[in-house]
Amino acid sequence: MKRSNFAPCLFLAFASLAVQALPGAAGQQPGPPSKPVGAGQPNRVPPPIRQGYSITPDVAAQLEEGLTKDPEDVEARAKLLGYYFARGGRGVPAQEARQARLRHILWLIEHHPDSDLLSGSEATIDPVGHPLADADDYAKARAAWLEQTEKHKNSTAVLGNAAWFFKMPDKEIAADLFKRAHSLQPQEPSFPDWLGFVYATGILGVTSVNQNRFPTGVDPELAKGPVAQKFREELAKCDDPAVTGAAAYALAFEGMILASTGKAPSDVFELAEKYLTGALAANPGNSGLQGMLSQLYQTLAMHAASPELRAAFMKKRLAVLEMAPASSDSQQRLDQLPGLVQAAFDAGEMEKATNYAGESLRLAADHQDQRDYDTAVHKANIVLGRMALRQNNVEKAKTYLLTAGHVNGGGVLSSFGPNMSLAKELLERGEKDVVLQYLELCKSFWTSSRGQPDRWIEEIKAGKIPEFGPNLNY
């Protein structure tokens, strides 16, 4: 599969993170994370650790000196964890940062294994993969954690912190610890969420993720190994929709990213659909699951082997989108309608597409100050224009195209650009002048285009039909 073909799926999947079903993003890559969290603590880094990101070498030296006199100054130790995590290899020699991190992390594991300071990436040590990674250091911290989990078998804080530490380098241990913690505290939602995440990354062979949970390292051989097989079997038997939903979400989200590089298991989308469908049946109001399942169906439709199979996937997508009740809030309804318009058209449900497009335009006319007003107008006119072409009404289709271009932009339109599907169909009918007018209009709102409209204009003037790529499908 070509990488470019996945771009619209990835863009929309990333945009859907605002309503994701899993906890906040977290990774094990060095550097100040944009959204670092610990297990069970979404979007939160203890303030002293965050303060440590920006302290100077002189302040760090003073804090180290102070710890020789007062080892229990946990706040100072937290600042140093943040300092070495952020600066290691970036101002502080990597070896010096590794030695200091190991010293502070081991001390915390041995003296305060239930501390929040151990629930984030700043307190992890990876065996390989980046300048702060070290196999020997990892082995020492691993042994310390295993000792503490035996001593504190009934402490969910200790088990959760240890599971967080193991979630990438030793997923089998992490899964066991998350299961133990969940059995002790079943009402805590983060444990099944992270268990599902570990299952998914194990099945995919992911070895590292960044702060936004995008996979940055993957070993396809691990996806074929015994741990991945064990996770598949455990998921197949799991009757906890929180776990299967989290696993499905991660399989779909990370699977789409890995598929763009050819590194995803061949059945990843089948697995994601199976578990997303099951989780959504158990949680019908979960907008994050709905968004990812609808996006998954769009991805599958894009790569369908036949028009009939494509339409079948789009019918499934439409059904998922229609699960959400029509919101009485105008802003929320404007958010819902563009997806419904596009899905209905792609599914061949022309009556529904016409109705949704009409609703979009009526609602947008009364709420021109609302966010996504322009997207709703743009999408509705593109679909109505394509429907006009199906009836061989070229002049009407041209009018719809220009109306779609007369918007102010914002959001997806300003960043990702216009939908070019109607423009392409008109070019195929020899109507290049109206497409050139449309692109000139789009230049006014596509603020991050980097000159793309002008390049397309030059190709069209030369008698070519450009490769519009992802702008045909979003």
C-alpha positions as CSV (number, residue, x, y, z in Angstrom):
1,M,0.0,0.0,0.0
2,K,1.3,3.5,-0.8
3,R,2.0,5.7,2.1
4,S,0.2,8.6,0.5
5,N,-3.1,6.7,0.4
6,F,-3.2,6.6,4.1
7,A,-2.8,10.3,4.6
8,P,-6.5,11.2,5.0
9,C,-7.0,8.3,7.4
10,L,-4.1,9.3,9.5
11,F,-5.1,13.0,9.5
12,L,-8.6,12.3,10.6
13,A,-7.5,9.6,13.1
14,F,-5.1,12.1,14.7
15,A,-7.8,14.7,14.8
16,S,-10.1,12.3,16.6
17,L,-7.7,12.1,19.5
18,A,-9.7,14.8,21.2
19,V,-12.3,12.2,22.0
20,Q,-10.1,9.1,22.3
21,A,-11.1,6.2,24.5
22,L,-7.7,5.6,26.0
23,P,-5.8,7.6,28.6
24,G,-3.7,10.6,27.7
25,A,-0.6,10.2,25.5
26,A,2.7,9.0,26.9
27,G,5.9,7.7,25.6
28,Q,9.4,6.6,26.5
29,Q,11.4,8.9,24.2
30,P,13.8,11.3,25.8
31,G,13.0,15.0,25.8
32,P,10.3,17.2,27.4
33,P,7.0,15.5,26.4
34,S,4.2,17.6,25.2
35,K,1.5,15.6,27.0
36,P,3.3,13.3,29.4
37,V,1.3,11.2,31.9
38,G,1.7,8.4,34.2
39,A,-0.5,5.3,34.5
40,G,-3.9,6.5,35.7
41,Q,-2.9,10.2,35.6
42,P,-3.9,11.5,32.2
43,N,-2.3,14.8,31.1
44,R,-0.4,15.3,34.3
45,V,3.2,15.5,35.2
46,P,4.1,16.2,38.8
47,P,5.0,19.9,38.9
48,P,8.6,19.4,40.3
49,I,9.4,17.1,37.4
50,R,8.1,19.7,34.9
51,Q,10.1,22.4,36.6
52,G,13.2,20.2,36.2
53,Y,12.9,20.5,32.4
54,S,14.1,24.1,32.5
55,I,16.6,24.3,35.4
56,T,20.2,25.3,34.7
57,P,23.2,23.0,35.2
58,D,24.2,25.1,38.2
59,V,20.8,24.6,39.8
60,A,21.1,20.8,39.0
61,A,24.5,20.7,40.7
62,Q,23.1,22.4,43.8
63,L,20.2,20.0,44.0
64,E,22.6,17.0,43.7
65,E,24.8,18.5,46.5
66,G,21.7,18.9,48.7
67,L,20.7,15.3,48.2
68,T,24.0,14.1,49.7
69,K,22.9,15.8,53.0
70,D,19.1,15.0,52.7
71,P,18.4,12.0,50.5
72,E,14.7,12.3,51.4
73,D,14.3,15.6,49.6
74,V,12.0,14.1,47.0
75,E,11.1,17.4,45.4
76,A,14.8,17.9,44.5
77,R,15.0,14.4,43.2
78,A,11.9,15.0,41.0
79,K,13.4,18.1,39.5
80,L,16.6,16.2,38.7
81,L,14.5,13.4,37.0
82,G,13.0,16.1,34.8
83,Y,16.3,17.7,34.1
84,Y,18.2,14.6,33.0
85,F,15.2,13.3,31.0
86,A,14.9,16.6,29.1
87,R,18.6,17.5,28.8
88,G,20.3,14.0,28.4
89,G,22.2,14.2,25.1
90,R,21.1,17.8,24.7
91,G,23.5,19.7,26.9
92,V,24.2,17.0,29.4
93,P,26.4,14.2,28.1
94,A,24.2,11.1,27.6
95,Q,26.4,8.9,29.8
96,E,26.3,11.4,32.6
97,A,22.5,11.7,32.3
98,R,22.1,7.9,32.2
99,Q,24.2,7.4,35.4
100,A,22.3,10.1,37.2
101,R,18.9,8.8,36.1
102,L,19.7,5.3,37.2
103,R,20.8,6.5,40.6
104,H,17.6,8.5,41.2
105,I,15.2,6.0,39.7
106,L,16.7,3.1,41.7
107,W,16.5,5.2,44.9
108,L,12.8,5.9,44.3
109,I,12.0,2.3,43.5
110,E,13.7,1.1,46.6
111,H,12.4,3.8,49.0
112,H,9.1,5.1,47.5
113,P,7.8,2.5,44.9
114,D,4.3,3.9,45.2
115,S,5.4,7.5,44.3
116,D,3.7,9.4,41.5
117,L,7.2,10.3,40.4
118,L,7.6,6.8,39.1
119,S,4.4,6.8,37.0
120,G,5.8,8.6,34.0
121,S,8.3,8.4,31.2
122,E,10.9,10.4,33.2
123,A,11.3,7.3,35.5
124,T,11.6,4.7,32.8
125,I,14.8,3.1,31.5
126,D,14.8,1.4,28.1
127,P,17.3,-1.2,27.1
128,V,17.8,0.2,23.6
129,G,16.5,2.7,21.2
130,H,17.7,6.2,22.2
131,P,20.7,8.0,23.9
132,L,19.3,7.5,27.4
133,A,18.7,3.7,26.9
134,D,21.1,1.2,28.4
135,A,20.7,-2.6,28.7
136,D,22.6,-2.9,32.0
137,D,20.8,0.0,33.6
138,Y,17.5,-1.5,32.5
139,A,18.4,-4.9,34.0
140,K,19.2,-3.2,37.4
141,A,15.9,-1.3,37.4
142,R,14.0,-4.4,36.3
143,A,15.4,-6.4,39.2
144,A,14.5,-3.6,41.6
145,W,10.9,-3.4,40.3
146,L,10.4,-7.2,40.4
147,E,11.5,-7.2,44.0
148,Q,9.1,-4.4,45.0
149,T,6.1,-6.0,43.2
150,E,6.7,-9.1,45.3
151,K,7.0,-7.1,48.5
152,H,3.9,-5.0,47.7
153,K,1.6,-7.5,46.1
154,N,-1.5,-5.7,47.2
155,S,-0.4,-2.1,46.3
156,T,-2.1,-0.9,43.1
157,A,0.2,2.1,43.1
158,V,3.3,0.0,43.1
159,L,1.9,-2.5,40.6
160,G,0.8,0.3,38.3
161,N,4.1,2.1,38.5
162,A,6.0,-1.1,37.7
163,A,3.6,-2.0,34.9
164,W,4.2,1.5,33.4
165,F,8.0,0.8,33.6
166,F,7.6,-2.5,31.7
167,K,5.0,-1.5,29.2
168,M,7.4,-1.3,26.2
169,P,10.5,-3.3,27.0
170,D,8.7,-6.3,28.7
171,K,5.1,-6.3,27.7
172,E,4.4,-9.7,29.2
173,I,5.3,-8.5,32.7
174,A,3.4,-5.3,32.2
175,A,0.3,-7.1,31.2
176,D,0.5,-9.3,34.2
177,L,0.9,-6.3,36.5
178,F,-1.9,-4.4,35.0
179,K,-4.2,-7.4,35.4
180,R,-3.2,-7.8,39.0
181,A,-3.8,-4.1,39.7
182,H,-7.1,-4.2,38.0
183,S,-8.2,-7.2,40.1
184,L,-7.4,-5.3,43.2
185,Q,-9.0,-2.1,42.1
186,P,-11.6,-2.9,39.4
187,Q,-13.1,0.6,39.5
188,E,-9.9,2.3,38.4
189,P,-10.3,2.8,34.6
190,S,-6.7,3.3,33.8
191,F,-5.7,-0.3,34.4
192,P,-7.9,-2.0,31.7
193,D,-7.1,0.9,29.4
194,W,-3.4,0.3,29.7
195,L,-3.7,-3.4,29.6
196,G,-5.5,-3.1,26.3
197,F,-2.8,-0.8,25.1
198,V,-0.1,-3.3,26.0
199,Y,-2.0,-6.1,24.3
200,A,-2.2,-4.0,21.1
201,T,1.4,-2.9,21.0
202,G,2.5,-6.5,21.7
203,I,0.4,-7.8,18.8
204,L,1.8,-5.0,16.5
205,G,5.4,-5.5,17.6
206,V,5.7,-1.9,18.7
207,T,8.9,-1.2,20.6
208,S,8.5,2.5,21.4
209,V,6.0,5.3,21.1
210,N,6.3,9.1,21.3
211,Q,4.4,11.5,23.5
212,N,1.3,11.3,21.4
213,R,1.3,7.5,21.3
214,F,2.5,7.3,17.7
215,P,4.7,4.3,17.2
216,T,8.3,5.3,16.7
217,G,9.9,1.8,16.7
218,V,8.5,-1.5,15.5
219,D,9.9,-5.0,15.1
220,P,7.7,-7.0,12.8
221,E,9.3,-10.2,14.1
222,L,7.9,-9.5,17.5
223,A,4.4,-9.4,16.0
224,K,5.0,-13.1,15.0
225,G,6.5,-14.2,18.3
226,P,5.1,-16.0,21.3
227,V,4.2,-12.9,23.4
228,A,2.1,-11.5,20.5
229,Q,0.4,-14.9,20.1
230,K,-0.3,-15.1,23.8
231,F,-1.9,-11.6,23.7
232,R,-4.0,-12.6,20.8
233,E,-5.3,-15.6,22.7
234,E,-6.0,-13.6,25.9
235,L,-7.9,-10.9,24.0
236,A,-9.9,-13.6,22.2
237,K,-11.1,-14.9,25.6
238,C,-11.4,-11.4,27.3
239,D,-14.9,-10.5,28.3
240,D,-14.0,-7.0,29.6
241,P,-15.2,-4.4,27.1
242,A,-12.9,-1.8,28.7
243,V,-9.9,-3.9,27.8
244,T,-11.0,-5.0,24.4
245,G,-12.1,-1.5,23.6
246,A,-8.7,0.0,24.5
247,A,-6.9,-2.7,22.6
248,A,-9.1,-2.2,19.5
249,Y,-8.6,1.5,19.6
250,A,-4.8,1.1,19.8
251,L,-4.8,-1.5,17.1
252,A,-6.8,0.7,14.7
253,F,-4.9,3.9,15.5
254,E,-1.4,2.5,15.5
255,G,-2.2,-0.1,12.8
256,M,-3.1,2.7,10.4
257,I,0.2,4.4,11.0
258,L,2.2,1.1,10.7
259,A,0.3,0.1,7.6
260,S,1.5,3.2,5.8
261,T,5.1,1.8,6.1
262,G,4.1,-1.8,5.4
263,K,4.9,-2.9,9.0
264,A,1.5,-3.8,10.3
265,P,0.4,-7.5,10.6
266,S,-1.8,-8.5,7.7
267,D,-4.9,-9.0,9.9
268,V,-4.6,-5.9,12.1
269,F,-7.7,-4.2,10.6
270,E,-9.7,-7.4,10.9
271,L,-8.8,-7.6,14.6
272,A,-9.4,-3.9,15.1
273,E,-12.9,-4.1,13.6
274,K,-13.7,-7.2,15.6
275,Y,-12.8,-5.6,18.9
276,L,-14.1,-2.1,18.1
277,T,-17.4,-3.5,17.1
278,G,-17.7,-5.5,20.3
279,A,-16.6,-2.7,22.5
280,L,-19.0,-0.3,20.8
281,A,-21.9,-2.7,21.3
282,A,-21.0,-2.7,25.0
283,N,-20.5,1.1,25.1
284,P,-22.9,2.5,22.4
285,G,-22.4,6.1,23.4
286,N,-18.5,6.1,23.3
287,S,-17.7,8.8,20.7
288,G,-14.0,7.8,20.6
289,L,-14.8,4.2,19.6
290,Q,-17.4,5.4,17.1
291,G,-14.9,7.8,15.5
292,M,-12.1,5.2,15.2
293,L,-14.4,2.5,13.9
294,S,-15.9,4.9,11.2
295,Q,-12.3,5.9,10.3
296,L,-11.3,2.3,10.1
297,Y,-14.1,1.5,7.7
298,Q,-13.0,4.5,5.5
299,T,-9.5,3.1,5.4
300,L,-10.7,-0.4,4.5
301,A,-13.0,1.2,1.8
302,M,-10.0,3.0,0.3
303,H,-8.2,-0.2,-0.2
304,A,-11.1,-2.4,-1.2
305,A,-10.5,-4.9,-4.0
306,S,-13.8,-4.0,-5.8
307,P,-16.4,-1.2,-5.9
308,E,-18.9,-3.5,-4.3
309,L,-16.6,-4.1,-1.3
310,R,-15.8,-0.4,-1.0
311,A,-19.5,0.4,-0.9
312,A,-20.1,-2.3,1.7
313,F,-17.4,-0.8,4.0
314,M,-18.9,2.7,3.5
315,K,-22.3,1.4,4.4
316,K,-20.8,0.1,7.7
317,R,-19.2,3.5,8.2
318,L,-22.4,5.3,7.7
319,A,-24.2,3.0,10.1
320,V,-21.6,3.7,12.8
321,L,-21.9,7.5,12.3
322,E,-25.6,7.3,12.5
323,M,-25.4,5.6,15.9
324,A,-24.8,9.0,17.4
325,P,-28.1,10.7,17.9
326,A,-28.6,14.0,16.0
327,S,-27.4,16.6,18.4
328,S,-29.8,19.5,19.2
329,D,-26.7,21.7,19.7
330,S,-26.0,23.5,16.5
331,Q,-22.2,23.4,16.9
332,Q,-22.2,19.6,17.6
333,R,-24.5,19.0,14.7
334,L,-22.3,21.0,12.3
335,D,-19.5,18.7,13.5
336,Q,-21.5,15.6,12.7
337,L,-22.9,16.5,9.3
338,P,-19.8,16.6,7.0
339,G,-18.9,13.0,7.9
340,L,-22.5,11.9,7.4
341,V,-22.8,13.7,4.0
342,Q,-19.6,12.0,2.7
343,A,-20.3,8.6,4.1
344,A,-23.8,8.5,2.7
345,F,-22.6,9.5,-0.8
346,D,-19.8,6.9,-0.7
347,A,-22.2,4.3,0.5
348,G,-24.4,4.9,-2.5
349,E,-27.2,6.2,-0.2
350,M,-28.1,9.2,-2.4
351,E,-31.3,10.1,-0.7
352,K,-29.5,10.3,2.6
353,A,-26.6,12.2,1.1
354,T,-29.1,14.8,-0.3
355,N,-30.9,15.1,3.0
356,Y,-27.7,15.4,5.1
357,A,-26.3,18.0,2.6
358,G,-29.5,20.0,2.7
359,E,-29.5,19.9,6.5
360,S,-25.8,21.1,6.5
361,L,-26.6,24.1,4.3
362,R,-29.7,25.1,6.2
363,L,-28.0,24.9,9.6
364,A,-24.9,26.6,8.3
365,A,-27.0,29.5,6.9
366,D,-28.3,30.2,10.4
367,H,-25.0,29.7,12.2
368,Q,-22.3,31.4,10.1
369,D,-20.3,32.2,13.2
370,Q,-20.0,28.6,14.4
371,R,-16.9,26.6,14.2
372,D,-17.0,24.1,11.2
373,Y,-19.5,26.2,9.4
374,D,-17.2,26.4,6.4
375,T,-16.4,22.7,6.5
376,A,-20.1,21.9,6.4
377,V,-20.8,24.2,3.5
378,H,-17.7,23.0,1.6
379,K,-18.5,19.3,2.0
380,A,-22.2,19.6,1.2
381,N,-21.5,21.5,-2.0
382,I,-18.9,19.0,-3.1
383,V,-21.2,16.1,-2.6
384,L,-24.2,17.8,-4.2
385,G,-22.0,18.7,-7.2
386,R,-20.9,15.1,-7.6
387,M,-24.5,14.0,-7.5
388,A,-25.3,16.5,-10.2
389,L,-22.7,15.0,-12.4
390,R,-24.3,11.6,-11.9
391,Q,-27.3,13.2,-13.5
392,N,-25.1,14.7,-16.3
393,N,-25.9,18.2,-15.0
394,V,-22.5,19.7,-15.6
395,E,-23.5,23.4,-15.2
396,K,-25.1,22.7,-11.8
397,A,-22.0,20.8,-10.7
398,K,-19.8,23.7,-11.7
399,T,-21.9,26.0,-9.6
400,Y,-21.6,23.7,-6.6
401,L,-17.8,23.6,-7.1
402,L,-17.5,27.4,-7.0
403,T,-19.8,27.7,-4.0
404,A,-17.6,25.1,-2.2
405,G,-14.7,27.4,-2.8
406,H,-16.4,30.5,-1.5
407,V,-15.7,29.8,2.2
408,N,-13.4,31.4,4.7
409,G,-11.7,28.2,5.7
410,G,-10.3,27.5,9.2
411,G,-9.7,24.1,10.8
412,V,-9.2,21.2,8.3
413,L,-9.8,23.5,5.3
414,S,-6.9,25.8,6.2
415,S,-4.5,23.0,7.2
416,F,-5.4,20.1,5.0
417,G,-7.0,22.0,2.1
418,P,-10.0,21.5,-0.1
419,N,-11.7,18.4,-1.2
420,M,-10.7,17.9,-4.9
421,S,-13.0,15.0,-5.8
422,L,-15.6,17.1,-7.7
423,A,-12.8,19.1,-9.3
424,K,-11.2,15.9,-10.6
425,E,-14.5,14.6,-12.1
426,L,-15.0,18.0,-13.8
427,L,-11.5,17.9,-15.2
428,E,-12.2,14.4,-16.6
429,R,-15.1,16.0,-18.5
430,G,-12.8,18.8,-19.9
431,E,-14.0,21.5,-17.6
432,K,-10.7,23.0,-16.6
433,D,-11.6,26.7,-16.5
434,V,-14.0,26.2,-13.5
435,V,-11.4,24.1,-11.7
436,L,-8.8,26.8,-12.2
437,Q,-11.3,29.3,-10.7
438,Y,-11.9,26.9,-7.8
439,L,-8.2,26.6,-7.0
440,E,-7.8,30.4,-7.0
441,L,-10.6,30.6,-4.5
442,C,-9.0,27.8,-2.3
443,K,-5.7,29.7,-2.2
444,S,-7.4,32.3,0.0
445,F,-8.2,29.9,2.8
446,W,-5.6,27.1,2.4
447,T,-3.0,28.9,4.5
448,S,-0.7,25.9,5.0
449,S,-0.7,24.8,1.3
450,R,3.0,25.5,0.7
451,G,2.2,26.4,-2.9
452,Q,0.3,23.3,-3.8
453,P,-2.6,25.0,-5.5
454,D,-0.2,26.8,-7.8
455,R,1.5,23.6,-8.8
456,W,-1.9,22.0,-9.6
457,I,-2.8,25.1,-11.6
458,E,0.3,24.7,-13.7
459,E,-0.4,21.1,-14.4
460,I,-4.0,21.8,-15.4
461,K,-2.9,24.6,-17.7
462,A,-0.5,22.1,-19.3
463,G,-3.4,19.8,-20.0
464,K,-2.8,17.3,-17.2
465,I,-5.0,16.0,-14.4
466,P,-3.0,16.3,-11.2
467,E,-2.6,13.6,-8.7
468,F,-4.7,15.1,-5.9
469,G,-3.8,12.3,-3.5
470,P,-5.4,12.5,-0.1
471,N,-7.4,15.6,-1.0
472,L,-9.7,13.3,-2.9
473,N,-10.8,11.3,0.1
474,Y,-11.0,13.2,3.3
